[in-house]
Amino acid sequence: MALNYVWLAFFLIAFVVALFKSLILGDIAIFGNVLNGMLGSAKTGAEISLGLIGVMTLWLGIMRVGEKAGMISIFAKAVNPFFSKLFPQVPPGHPAMGSMMMNFSANMLGLDNAATPMGLKAMKELQEINKEPEVASNPMIMFLVLNTAGVTIIPTSVIALRLANGAANPADIFIPTLIATFVAFVTGMITVSFYQRINLFKLPVLVFLGGFLCLMGGLYFWISHMPPSEIGVRTASLGGGVIFAIIVTFLVAGLVQKINVYDAFIDGAKEGFQVAVRIIPYLIAILVAISAFRVTGCMDYMVNAIGGLFAWLGFNTDFVPALPVALMKPLSGGGARGLMVDVLTNYGADSFQGRLASVIQGTTETTFYVLAVYFGSVNIKKTRHALACGLIADFAGILAAIILAYIFFH
């Protein structure tokens, strides 16, 4: 129900603001602009969904090969000691465990195109063990909140954008981004565990967190020895190499198991097409609402209000120009990326504001988009505490990004 109220609020607030601008401020073009923005967003939503057809077809085809070859089961068993503590209602070794692990891995490597199909596959498998098909189950909520926490070890796209905008060291945001995304991930885990009464003080969870910290340290050591101009290329190559290796492993495993890998791929690919079409109405619904909220200037009012409050309290307000990126990121990844580039252009890639905007962009995920698409793919109507927990994790990540930017760059 939370998503329902938020969706309605976007429209109602936007209408009131547009009415005020039209009648009081004399902005006679405002309603036309809002309508054009909504129609444009509806078109964008359809284009995004249709654009996913190729990616979904590819990845769900590969996933079906991996499933029949037994590789997904192997992945599930590998992560079971940790995942069984976070997802106690999922049977040990269930295929959803492997799909979720692959989704998290793709997100960590910054490979959004690979992560989404794997995540939708995981949602379908979680729905198969959901006792109330229209209500989000506890495992679904935990999975989506950890997904929206944006665990990105290598912010490849952000580094590339900084390089394109003339940053002296495009990867200087690597460590603060890594720490901030870790804060968001842990906050999401703790918040959902509180709602679902899951005890996190268990050895597998603590070992995972310790291992993750060691991995962050190793990646920092690796990147710190690279020339700045090569960081984006090499990190992108690492991510692509890992995913391609997984594809080849699945195909070879299918060959060893003597299954018809081509037929298995086609079987899964058909499912990918159906899923991509099914999410169209959900994606359009959320993008149209966000467009109305943004075009009427509500986002600008929020930023100005926050800046005014902190100035009144006597705090440094150098972070305010980067706030639009923070406010837009849970709503639209493309919109946040555009706002980040705007900050880099106006303030400079090596400015405090430019670096902060970069850290924020690499920290959080598009919460509303993810909830709409993932829940929509399995026809979930009641999302329970998913939105609240996702936004709490986003807030923690953004707050950590601002604090870390002041520590590292101010």
C-alpha positions in Angstrom: 0.0 0.0 0.0 2.9 2.4 0.6 3.8 2.5 -3.1 0.1 3.3 -3.8 0.1 6.3 -1.5 3.4 7.6 -2.7 2.3 7.2 -6.4 -0.9 9.2 -5.6 1.1 11.8 -3.7 3.3 12.5 -6.7 0.3 13.5 -8.8 -1.6 15.4 -6.1 1.4 17.5 -5.0 2.3 18.1 -8.6 -1.2 19.3 -9.4 -1.4 21.6 -6.4 2.0 23.2 -7.3 1.0 23.5 -11.0 -2.3 25.1 -10.0 -0.4 27.6 -7.8 2.0 28.4 -10.6 -0.8 28.9 -13.1 -3.2 31.0 -11.0 -0.9 32.9 -8.7 2.4 33.1 -10.6 0.9 33.4 -14.1 2.7 30.4 -15.6 0.2 29.7 -18.3 2.4 27.0 -19.9 2.8 24.8 -16.8 0.0 22.4 -17.4 1.1 21.9 -21.0 4.6 21.2 -19.9 3.4 18.7 -17.3 1.3 16.9 -19.9 4.1 16.8 -22.4 6.4 15.5 -19.8 4.0 12.7 -18.8 3.4 11.7 -22.4 7.2 11.7 -23.0 7.8 9.6 -19.9 5.1 7.1 -20.9 6.9 6.7 -24.2 10.2 6.4 -22.4 8.8 3.7 -20.2 7.5 1.7 -23.1 10.9 2.1 -24.9 12.8 1.0 -21.9 10.6 -2.1 -21.5 10.9 -3.0 -25.1 14.6 -2.3 -25.0 14.8 -4.9 -22.2 13.4 -7.6 -24.5 16.8 -8.4 -26.1 18.6 -8.4 -22.8 16.0 -10.4 -21.0 15.8 -12.9 -23.8 19.6 -13.4 -23.7 20.0 -13.7 -20.0 17.0 -15.8 -19.1 18.1 -18.1 -21.9 21.5 -18.4 -20.4 20.0 -18.8 -17.0 17.9 -21.7 -18.2 21.0 -23.4 -19.6 22.7 -23.0 -16.2 19.6 -24.3 -14.4 19.4 -27.5 -16.5 23.2 -28.0 -16.3 23.0 -27.8 -12.4 25.2 -24.6 -12.2 22.5 -22.5 -10.5 22.1 -25.3 -7.9 25.9 -25.1 -7.3 25.7 -21.3 -6.8 22.8 -21.8 -4.4 24.7 -24.2 -2.3 27.8 -22.0 -2.2 25.9 -19.0 -0.8 23.5 -21.0 1.4 25.4 -20.6 4.7 25.0 -16.8 4.4 21.8 -16.5 2.5 20.0 -19.0 4.8 20.3 -16.5 7.6 18.9 -13.6 5.6 16.3 -15.7 3.8 15.2 -18.3 6.4 11.9 -19.0 4.5 13.7 -20.1 1.3 14.4 -23.8 1.3 18.2 -24.7 1.3 19.6 -25.0 -2.2 16.6 -23.5 -3.8 17.3 -22.1 -7.3 16.3 -18.6 -6.1 19.5 -18.5 -3.9 21.7 -18.9 -7.0 19.7 -16.3 -9.0 19.9 -13.8 -6.2 23.7 -14.3 -5.8 24.2 -13.8 -9.5 22.1 -10.6 -9.4 24.1 -9.2 -6.5 27.4 -10.1 -8.3 26.3 -8.3 -11.5 25.3 -5.2 -9.4 28.6 -5.2 -7.6 30.4 -5.1 -10.9 28.2 -2.3 -12.2 26.6 -4.4 -14.9 23.0 -3.2 -14.7 22.0 -4.9 -18.0 23.0 -8.3 -16.6 21.6 -7.7 -13.1 18.0 -6.9 -14.0 17.2 -10.2 -15.9 18.9 -12.2 -13.1 16.9 -10.3 -10.5 13.6 -10.8 -12.3 14.4 -14.5 -12.5 15.0 -14.6 -8.8 11.7 -12.9 -8.2 9.9 -15.5 -10.3 11.5 -18.3 -8.3 10.6 -16.6 -5.0 7.1 -16.1 -6.1 6.8 -19.9 -6.7 7.2 -20.4 -2.9 5.1 -17.4 -1.9 2.0 -18.5 0.0 0.1 -15.3 -0.8 0.8 -14.5 -4.5 -0.4 -10.9 -4.4 1.5 -10.0 -1.2 5.3 -9.5 -1.0 6.9 -12.3 1.0 9.7 -11.7 3.5 12.4 -13.1 1.2 11.2 -10.9 -1.7 11.4 -7.8 0.5 14.9 -8.6 1.8 16.1 -9.3 -1.7 14.7 -6.1 -3.2 16.0 -3.9 -0.3 19.5 -5.3 -0.6 19.2 -4.8 -4.4 18.1 -1.2 -4.1 20.9 -0.5 -1.5 23.1 -0.4 -4.6 26.0 -2.6 -3.6 28.4 -1.5 -6.4 32.1 -2.4 -5.8 33.3 -0.9 -9.1 31.3 2.2 -10.2 32.4 1.8 -13.8 29.9 4.2 -15.4 30.6 7.0 -12.9 34.3 6.7 -13.4 33.8 6.8 -17.2 31.6 10.0 -16.9 34.2 11.7 -14.7 37.0 10.8 -17.2 34.9 12.2 -20.0 34.4 15.5 -18.0 38.1 16.0 -17.5 38.7 14.7 -14.0 42.4 14.5 -13.2 41.9 11.2 -11.3 38.5 9.8 -12.3 38.7 7.0 -9.7 39.4 9.3 -6.7 35.7 8.7 -5.7 36.3 4.9 -5.5 36.9 4.6 -1.7 34.2 6.9 -0.5 31.7 5.3 -2.9 32.7 1.9 -1.7 32.2 2.8 1.9 28.9 4.6 1.3 27.4 1.7 -0.7 28.5 -0.6 2.1 26.7 1.6 4.7 23.6 1.5 2.5 23.7 -2.2 2.1 24.2 -2.9 5.9 21.5 -0.4 6.8 19.1 -2.1 4.4 20.0 -5.5 5.9 19.5 -4.3 9.5 16.3 -2.5 8.7 14.6 -5.5 7.0 15.9 -7.8 9.7 14.3 -5.6 12.4 11.0 -5.8 10.6 11.2 -9.5 10.0 12.9 -10.3 13.4 16.0 -11.9 11.9 19.0 -12.3 14.1 22.1 -11.1 12.3 24.6 -11.9 15.0 25.6 -15.2 13.5 29.0 -16.4 12.2 28.1 -16.7 8.5 26.8 -13.1 8.4 29.9 -11.8 10.3 32.2 -13.7 8.0 30.5 -12.3 5.0 30.8 -8.7 6.2 34.5 -9.3 7.1 35.2 -10.9 3.7 33.4 -8.0 1.9 35.7 -5.5 3.8 38.8 -7.5 2.7 37.5 -7.5 -0.9 37.1 -3.7 -0.8 40.7 -3.4 0.5 42.0 -5.7 -2.3 40.2 -3.7 -5.0 41.5 -0.4 -3.7 45.1 -1.8 -3.8 44.5 -3.0 -7.4 43.0 0.3 -8.6 45.6 2.5 -6.8 48.3 1.1 -9.0 46.6 1.9 -12.3 47.1 5.0 -14.4 43.9 7.2 -14.1 43.2 6.9 -17.8 43.1 3.1 -17.7 40.9 2.6 -14.6 37.5 2.9 -16.4 38.6 0.5 -19.2 40.1 -2.1 -16.9 37.3 -2.1 -14.4 34.7 -2.4 -17.2 36.8 -5.2 -18.7 36.9 -7.0 -15.3 33.1 -6.9 -15.1 32.6 -8.0 -18.7 35.2 -10.8 -18.3 33.5 -12.2 -15.2 30.1 -12.3 -16.8 31.4 -13.8 -20.1 33.2 -16.5 -18.1 29.9 -17.3 -16.3 28.2 -17.7 -19.7 30.9 -20.0 -21.0 30.9 -22.0 -17.8 27.1 -22.6 -18.1 27.4 -23.7 -21.7 30.3 -26.0 -21.0 28.5 -27.5 -18.0 25.5 -28.1 -20.3 27.7 -29.8 -22.8 29.2 -32.0 -20.1 25.7 -32.9 -18.8 24.8 -33.8 -22.4 21.8 -31.5 -22.5 20.7 -29.7 -25.7 22.0 -26.2 -24.8 20.4 -24.6 -27.8 16.9 -25.8 -27.0 17.4 -24.9 -23.3 18.4 -21.4 -24.3 15.4 -20.9 -26.5 13.1 -22.2 -23.8 14.4 -19.6 -21.3 14.5 -16.9 -24.0 10.8 -17.2 -24.6 10.2 -16.5 -20.9 12.4 -13.4 -21.1 10.2 -11.9 -23.8 7.1 -12.4 -21.8 8.6 -10.8 -18.7 9.8 -7.8 -20.6 6.3 -7.1 -22.0 4.6 -7.7 -18.6 6.5 -5.0 -16.8 5.5 -2.2 -19.3 2.4 -0.9 -17.3 4.2 -0.9 -14.0 7.2 1.0 -15.4 5.0 3.6 -17.2 3.0 4.2 -14.1 6.0 5.2 -11.9 7.8 7.2 -14.6 4.8 9.3 -15.4 4.2 10.1 -11.8 7.9 11.1 -11.3 7.7 13.2 -14.4 4.8 15.2 -13.1 6.5 15.8 -9.8 9.8 16.9 -11.5 8.4 19.1 -14.2 6.3 21.2 -11.8 9.4 22.1 -9.9 8.7 20.2 -6.8 12.2 18.7 -6.8 13.7 22.2 -6.9 11.5 23.4 -4.0 12.7 20.4 -1.9 16.4 21.2 -2.6 16.0 24.9 -1.8 14.1 24.1 1.4 16.9 21.7 2.6 19.6 24.2 1.7 17.8 27.0 3.5 17.3 24.8 6.6 21.0 23.9 6.9 22.0 27.5 6.2 19.7 28.6 9.0 21.2 26.0 11.4 24.7 27.4 10.6 26.0 24.3 8.6 28.2 24.4 5.6 25.9 24.3 2.5 28.5 23.4 -0.2 26.7 20.0 -0.6 23.4 21.5 -1.7 24.2 21.7 -5.5 24.7 17.9 -5.5 21.4 17.3 -3.7 19.3 17.0 -6.9 21.3 13.9 -7.8 20.5 12.4 -4.3 16.8 13.2 -4.6 16.5 12.0 -8.2 18.5 8.7 -7.8 15.7 6.7 -6.0 13.3 7.9 -8.7 15.2 7.7 -12.0 18.7 6.4 -12.8 18.8 8.3 -16.1 17.6 11.5 -14.6 20.2 11.3 -11.8 22.9 10.6 -14.3 21.9 13.7 -16.3 21.9 15.8 -13.1 25.3 14.5 -12.2 26.7 15.5 -15.5 25.1 18.9 -15.1 27.0 19.3 -11.7 30.3 18.1 -13.3 29.8 20.7 -16.1 28.9 23.6 -14.0 31.2 23.1 -11.0 34.0 20.9 -12.5 34.7 17.2 -12.2 37.3 17.8 -9.5 35.3 20.3 -7.5 33.8 19.2 -4.1 30.3 19.4 -5.6 31.4 17.3 -8.7 33.0 14.6 -6.5 30.0 14.5 -4.1 27.6 14.1 -7.0 29.8 11.3 -8.3 29.8 9.5 -5.0 26.0 9.8 -4.6 25.5 8.5 -8.2 27.6 5.4 -7.4 26.0 4.8 -4.0 22.3 4.4 -4.2 19.9 2.6 -6.6 16.6 3.6 -8.3 14.3 2.3 -5.5 11.0 3.2 -7.1 12.0 1.8 -10.5 13.3 -1.4 -9.0 10.2 -2.0 -6.8 7.8 -1.2 -9.7 9.6 -3.5 -12.2 10.5 -6.4 -9.9 7.1 -6.5 -8.1 5.3 -5.9 -11.3 7.0 -8.8 -13.0 5.3 -11.2 -10.6 2.0 -9.2 -10.1 2.6 -8.3 -6.4 0.0 -5.8 -5.2 0.9 -5.3 -1.6 4.5 -4.4 -1.1 4.4 -4.2 2.8 7.5 -2.6 4.3 9.7 -2.9 1.1 9.5 0.8 0.2 10.1 2.1 3.7 13.2 -0.1 4.2 14.5 0.7 0.7 14.2 4.5 1.3 15.9 4.1 4.8 18.8 2.4 3.1 18.9 5.1 0.4 18.9 7.8 3.1 21.8 6.1 5.0 23.8 5.8 1.8 23.3 9.4 0.8 24.1 10.7 4.3 27.2 8.6 4.3 28.2 9.9 0.9 27.9 13.5 2.0 29.9 12.9 5.2 32.6 11.0 3.4 32.8 13.7 0.7 33.5 16.3 3.4 36.1 14.0 4.9 37.9 13.1 1.7 37.5 16.2 -0.5 36.5 19.3 1.4 
